[in-house]
Amino acid sequence: MTPATQPRVIIFDTTLRDGEQSPGATMTHEEKLEIASLLDEMGVDVIEAGFPIASEGDFAAVSEIAKRSKNSTICGLSRANYKDIDRCWEAVRHAASPRIHTFIGTSPLHRAIPNLTMDEMAERIHDTVTHARNLCDNVQWSAMDATRTEHDYLCRVVEIAIKAGATTINIPDTVGYTAPRESADLIAMLLNRVPGADKVIFATHCHNDLGMATANALAAVDAGARQIECTINGLGERAGNTALEEVVMAMKVRNDIMPYRTGIDTTKIMNLSRRVSSVSGFAVQFNKAIVGKNAFLHESGIHQDGVLKNVETFEIMKPADIGLTAKNIAMGKHSGRAALRAKLKELGYELADNQLNDVFVRFKALADRKKEVYDDDLIALVADEQTNDAHEFLQLKKLRVVCGTEGPQEADMVLSIDGVDHHIDATGDGPVDAAFNCVKMLFPHQARLEIYQVHAVTEGTDAQATVSVRLQEDGRIVNGSSADTDTIVASAKAYINALNKLIVRRTKSAPGDDLKSVNYKDAS
Amino acid sequence: MTPATQPRVIIFDTTLRDGEQSPGATMTHEEKLEIASLLDEMGVDVIEAGFPIASEGDFAAVSEIAKRSKNSTICGLSRANYKDIDRCWEAVRHAASPRIHTFIGTSPLHRAIPNLTMDEMAERIHDTVTHARNLCDNVQWSAMDATRTEHDYLCRVVEIAIKAGATTINIPDTVGYTAPRESADLIAMLLNRVPGADKVIFATHCHNDLGMATANALAAVDAGARQIECTINGLGERAGNTALEEVVMAMKVRNDIMPYRTGIDTTKIMNLSRRVSSVSGFAVQFNKAIVGKNAFLHESGIHQDGVLKNVETFEIMKPADIGLTAKNIAMGKHSGRAALRAKLKELGYELADNQLNDVFVRFKALADRKKEVYDDDLIALVADEQTNDAHEFLQLKKLRVVCGTEGPQEADMVLSIDGVDHHIDATGDGPVDAAFNCVKMLFPHQARLEIYQVHAVTEGTDAQATVSVRLQEDGRIVNGSSADTDTIVASAKAYINALNKLIVRRTKSAPGDDLKSVNYKDAS
């Protein structure tokens, strides 16, 4: 079978819905739009953009993503009631290709939550899928906790959903409980027993609680499922979802035993992985499959006899397959604007002229201070440029910090608030605390720091540091980040970046918005 | 089948060999002894402690781990030659239960490296396994790259190894290439076709390049393998090895479909995960299965309706199963020494009196500065105590740093070198660079900073920061870490901690030692 004639597996990405709902991974509106646009470009068939009724923010993001969609189908989630489904349709209808996704928990434990009998739930499924189908031709129905649902009942409700017009039937392993053979058997059983099963697409949606999400999804495909639900970096609640990069690369590398094709341009994987990691604040571990820093030997910089003799001895895929270029010195201090533009394009960034100018100025400043400017340094610069706009409400103008073993540590700051410079000094427990205290005194707020992380962008003591912070205030969650060779400056800028996002959020969303009091778990 | 009568799967941990050889994860002698002792306590059946001929350091570590072993079998790795095997035996013979592990690459690509014909390799296998068996009753033989070896040839060499006396036959998926069904089929094929296969234990050794190491190992067990080779946190080259915590918990949680028992005390998992992450410098990602920060819902602190109603709705295992206690306020500033000792014991630390005294003094200082002292704060304090001994060659006495937007940043440091205080000031590109420059001027060295990471131990701006650094000098690799509420102080202390380790290493090992010029890849 040549690849072109192999069965096509639909890649359904839920980074923006199931990924984004993982505790602490909340993304801003702009971040969601950017990720959706990158997913669309990469060739994702269906983007689950959010849960429209869960919050005003989710609704706005799904609507805007639908409007901007190019090739991807845009899907929204809704529980099994008309109000949810109507709200979902309102958001996704703007897409060239919209999909309504509605679900209900069918296992005994989940049936107990809305306290429905088997018959009552069956009727609810019939009514809600019919309602969705009356709005939209493309309807996905999910049996939440399917892997713990009685087989007979699962067959019965799947049949009802198909008859009511569902075009995709999703069989989620909501608790990350199954194993490959069981996952395959379940799909095979449904295809075998349910009348009309051959007329719809079966989807697999796995969680990684026991470390088998990728294998379980691929086993389901082997048994006849034709849609894999997944997220970039395996982002998601608890141990996360099936990782898009793993299933896609597994089918590519082992096409001999998994003869299925996808529409994914795998060379976009690395850039998406970096962006999702950055906006979610979820770092990817070194030994993560496909996208971890150590995933490719050649990155280690350590001489490997076998690999030098024949790269296939230990490498089953090429770094370039996922868009990973060799770690090299990107630019010198004499590189010009055109060279910078070309290099950034190679790294996947196309900047407007004014953005390029700003990045160029900062690149020159960095090249003056740092011996070697690597690709990763440029990526950090661009990310920083994108998050630290000069027109923000709060801007760091000057910072001086004194710290060390003999505290209290002191910070002296000039902060521009809505265009007016303010000066203050403050002490703190540590230089970061002192700098943050200056900001708090000049711009009082109740936000709590939930995550603070620093990573060196490249090697060497003069490396830039990337700082990520996450703040929560009244249930609104924002992430900020910044890069600088001075860790404390990067920390202050990241904090201010997060506060600027929070200020925008205050005007746009209600308190508690990010906590999603209406959430995926409320199956009633 | 009651659990007691289920087939027993041998857990073979190779954190100290395959894990430790991953680029950058090199551990010190003392760290290896500590990890081995924790693995032994946890009930690991076989500890692969190192590759004795690879370096003097490996030899010393394997010997000492063998001498101190209690219940675990201690295994060393050796290539297919007498010198390697003799050296391995010299190291492991001190154990109550020693094992020699010898391997050769049997796939076409790997046969080409030593340039052996099939017949020549077969003879080599016979001779080396016989030699190993003459030294030790317990011999494991591995067919490196077994998953890419011709089936007929694999059967032939496995039969030779069995006849020569191997008691365990390991079938590694060296490049992380296989999928569950193929992994199972390979073991079944060998059990079916190789004479004498029923007299030995078959082992599975999987890598995670396509994200399926856990599922592949469990599929092999299902087909008859009775030893799983794995590492804590899935540590290992590239995407790492099968994660011990995942296979062990999968067999426990899904014992209904995977009816196998192990000897692992799962409540020790979390502590081992933390220790391995700390000494290897490989952070575990939030969404890692079993041991990630987000792996258990209750950790998120976010209200979850379903879980409150019935914990089984979304949780398939209990945090306590892996030794994870609830995140709580551990101690107040009025807590006494006895309370501290009890709390530390609960967290898995038993300290000598003098260590406890030191930790108590530092705990009091922290409690004065920080509103809430959490379990994680105490873990950081103890880790810091264990890595920053007061009798070290280099000690930070005083540090004052001035940094901010208007560089150059300056540091002023008093460093004790072999008991004598020295004072200096230096500038740098960023406060960390300035502090490191002080150290470099007072104690010149050529070490290169390879990794620099900062994590907040808990939430809040006054949280302690844990800094990890990795230095390399002449091919010697060391990790240092430290915790402090002042990030810059923690950075300087972590750097000095790493230098102290490097000073010890200089006297004990040759340049290039950690690069292991003789390594697993040299199959000849």
Chai-1 contact restraints between the chains, C-beta under 6 A:
chainA,res_idxA,chainB,res_idxB,connection_type,confidence,min_distance_angstrom,max_distance_angstrom,comment,restraint_id
A,P23,B,S300,contact,1.0,0.0,6.0,A-B,restraint_1
A,P23,B,I302,contact,1.0,0.0,6.0,A-B,restraint_2
A,L109,B,T313,contact,1.0,0.0,6.0,A-B,restraint_3
A,V175,B,F314,contact,1.0,0.0,6.0,A-B,restraint_4
A,V175,B,I316,contact,1.0,0.0,6.0,A-B,restraint_5
A,Y177,B,I316,contact,1.0,0.0,6.0,A-B,restraint_6
A,P180,B,P180,contact,1.0,0.0,6.0,A-B,restraint_7
A,P180,B,A215,contact,1.0,0.0,6.0,A-B,restraint_8
A,E182,B,I257,contact,1.0,0.0,6.0,A-B,restraint_9
A,N208,B,A289,contact,1.0,0.0,6.0,A-B,restraint_10
A,D209,B,A289,contact,1.0,0.0,6.0,A-B,restraint_11
A,L210,B,A250,contact,1.0,0.0,6.0,A-B,restraint_12
A,G211,B,T214,contact,1.0,0.0,6.0,A-B,restraint_13
A,G211,B,E246,contact,1.0,0.0,6.0,A-B,restraint_14
A,G211,B,A289,contact,1.0,0.0,6.0,A-B,restraint_15
A,M212,B,T214,contact,1.0,0.0,6.0,A-B,restraint_16
A,M212,B,A215,contact,1.0,0.0,6.0,A-B,restraint_17
A,T214,B,G211,contact,1.0,0.0,6.0,A-B,restraint_18
A,T214,B,M212,contact,1.0,0.0,6.0,A-B,restraint_19
A,A215,B,P180,contact,1.0,0.0,6.0,A-B,restraint_20
A,A215,B,M212,contact,1.0,0.0,6.0,A-B,restraint_21
A,A215,B,A215,contact,1.0,0.0,6.0,A-B,restraint_22
A,R238,B,N294,contact,1.0,0.0,6.0,A-B,restraint_23
A,R238,B,A295,contact,1.0,0.0,6.0,A-B,restraint_24
A,A239,B,N287,contact,1.0,0.0,6.0,A-B,restraint_25
A,A239,B,A289,contact,1.0,0.0,6.0,A-B,restraint_26
A,A239,B,A295,contact,1.0,0.0,6.0,A-B,restraint_27
A,G240,B,N287,contact,1.0,0.0,6.0,A-B,restraint_28
A,E246,B,G211,contact,1.0,0.0,6.0,A-B,restraint_29
A,A250,B,L210,contact,1.0,0.0,6.0,A-B,restraint_30
A,I257,B,E182,contact,1.0,0.0,6.0,A-B,restraint_31
A,F282,B,F286,contact,1.0,0.0,6.0,A-B,restraint_32
A,Q285,B,Q285,contact,1.0,0.0,6.0,A-B,restraint_33
A,F286,B,F282,contact,1.0,0.0,6.0,A-B,restraint_34
A,N287,B,A239,contact,1.0,0.0,6.0,A-B,restraint_35
A,N287,B,G240,contact,1.0,0.0,6.0,A-B,restraint_36
A,A289,B,N208,contact,1.0,0.0,6.0,A-B,restraint_37
A,A289,B,D209,contact,1.0,0.0,6.0,A-B,restraint_38
A,A289,B,G211,contact,1.0,0.0,6.0,A-B,restraint_39
A,A289,B,A239,contact,1.0,0.0,6.0,A-B,restraint_40
A,N294,B,R238,contact,1.0,0.0,6.0,A-B,restraint_41
A,A295,B,R238,contact,1.0,0.0,6.0,A-B,restraint_42
A,A295,B,A239,contact,1.0,0.0,6.0,A-B,restraint_43
A,S300,B,P23,contact,1.0,0.0,6.0,A-B,restraint_44
A,I302,B,P23,contact,1.0,0.0,6.0,A-B,restraint_45
A,Q304,B,K521,contact,1.0,0.0,6.0,A-B,restraint_46
A,D305,B,K521,contact,1.0,0.0,6.0,A-B,restraint_47
A,D305,B,D522,contact,1.0,0.0,6.0,A-B,restraint_48
A,G306,B,K521,contact,1.0,0.0,6.0,A-B,restraint_49
A,T313,B,L109,contact,1.0,0.0,6.0,A-B,restraint_50
A,F314,B,V175,contact,1.0,0.0,6.0,A-B,restraint_51
A,I316,B,V175,contact,1.0,0.0,6.0,A-B,restraint_52
A,I316,B,Y177,contact,1.0,0.0,6.0,A-B,restraint_53
A,R369,B,D429,contact,1.0,0.0,6.0,A-B,restraint_54
A,K398,B,T405,contact,1.0,0.0,6.0,A-B,restraint_55
A,L399,B,G404,contact,1.0,0.0,6.0,A-B,restraint_56
A,L399,B,T405,contact,1.0,0.0,6.0,A-B,restraint_57
A,R400,B,G404,contact,1.0,0.0,6.0,A-B,restraint_58
A,V401,B,C403,contact,1.0,0.0,6.0,A-B,restraint_59
A,V401,B,G404,contact,1.0,0.0,6.0,A-B,restraint_60
A,V402,B,V402,contact,1.0,0.0,6.0,A-B,restraint_61
A,C403,B,V401,contact,1.0,0.0,6.0,A-B,restraint_62
A,C403,B,D486,contact,1.0,0.0,6.0,A-B,restraint_63
A,C403,B,I488,contact,1.0,0.0,6.0,A-B,restraint_64
A,G404,B,L399,contact,1.0,0.0,6.0,A-B,restraint_65
A,G404,B,R400,contact,1.0,0.0,6.0,A-B,restraint_66
A,G404,B,V401,contact,1.0,0.0,6.0,A-B,restraint_67
A,T405,B,K398,contact,1.0,0.0,6.0,A-B,restraint_68
A,T405,B,L399,contact,1.0,0.0,6.0,A-B,restraint_69
A,T405,B,V489,contact,1.0,0.0,6.0,A-B,restraint_70
A,D429,B,R369,contact,1.0,0.0,6.0,A-B,restraint_71
A,D429,B,D462,contact,1.0,0.0,6.0,A-B,restraint_72
A,D429,B,T485,contact,1.0,0.0,6.0,A-B,restraint_73
A,G430,B,T485,contact,1.0,0.0,6.0,A-B,restraint_74
A,G430,B,D486,contact,1.0,0.0,6.0,A-B,restraint_75
A,G430,B,T487,contact,1.0,0.0,6.0,A-B,restraint_76
A,P431,B,I488,contact,1.0,0.0,6.0,A-B,restraint_77
A,V432,B,T487,contact,1.0,0.0,6.0,A-B,restraint_78
A,D433,B,T461,contact,1.0,0.0,6.0,A-B,restraint_79
A,D433,B,D462,contact,1.0,0.0,6.0,A-B,restraint_80
A,F436,B,T461,contact,1.0,0.0,6.0,A-B,restraint_81
A,L449,B,G460,contact,1.0,0.0,6.0,A-B,restraint_82
A,L449,B,T461,contact,1.0,0.0,6.0,A-B,restraint_83
A,E450,B,E459,contact,1.0,0.0,6.0,A-B,restraint_84
A,Y452,B,A456,contact,1.0,0.0,6.0,A-B,restraint_85
A,V454,B,V454,contact,1.0,0.0,6.0,A-B,restraint_86
A,A456,B,Y452,contact,1.0,0.0,6.0,A-B,restraint_87
A,E459,B,E450,contact,1.0,0.0,6.0,A-B,restraint_88
A,G460,B,L449,contact,1.0,0.0,6.0,A-B,restraint_89
A,T461,B,D433,contact,1.0,0.0,6.0,A-B,restraint_90
A,T461,B,F436,contact,1.0,0.0,6.0,A-B,restraint_91
A,T461,B,L449,contact,1.0,0.0,6.0,A-B,restraint_92
A,D462,B,D429,contact,1.0,0.0,6.0,A-B,restraint_93
A,D462,B,D433,contact,1.0,0.0,6.0,A-B,restraint_94
A,T485,B,D429,contact,1.0,0.0,6.0,A-B,restraint_95
A,T485,B,G430,contact,1.0,0.0,6.0,A-B,restraint_96
A,D486,B,C403,contact,1.0,0.0,6.0,A-B,restraint_97
A,D486,B,G430,contact,1.0,0.0,6.0,A-B,restraint_98
A,T487,B,G430,contact,1.0,0.0,6.0,A-B,restraint_99
A,T487,B,V432,contact,1.0,0.0,6.0,A-B,restraint_100
A,I488,B,C403,contact,1.0,0.0,6.0,A-B,restraint_101
A,I488,B,P431,contact,1.0,0.0,6.0,A-B,restraint_102
A,V489,B,T405,contact,1.0,0.0,6.0,A-B,restraint_103
A,K521,B,Q304,contact,1.0,0.0,6.0,A-B,restraint_104
A,K521,B,D305,contact,1.0,0.0,6.0,A-B,restraint_105
A,K521,B,G306,contact,1.0,0.0,6.0,A-B,restraint_106
A,D522,B,D305,contact,1.0,0.0,6.0,A-B,restraint_107
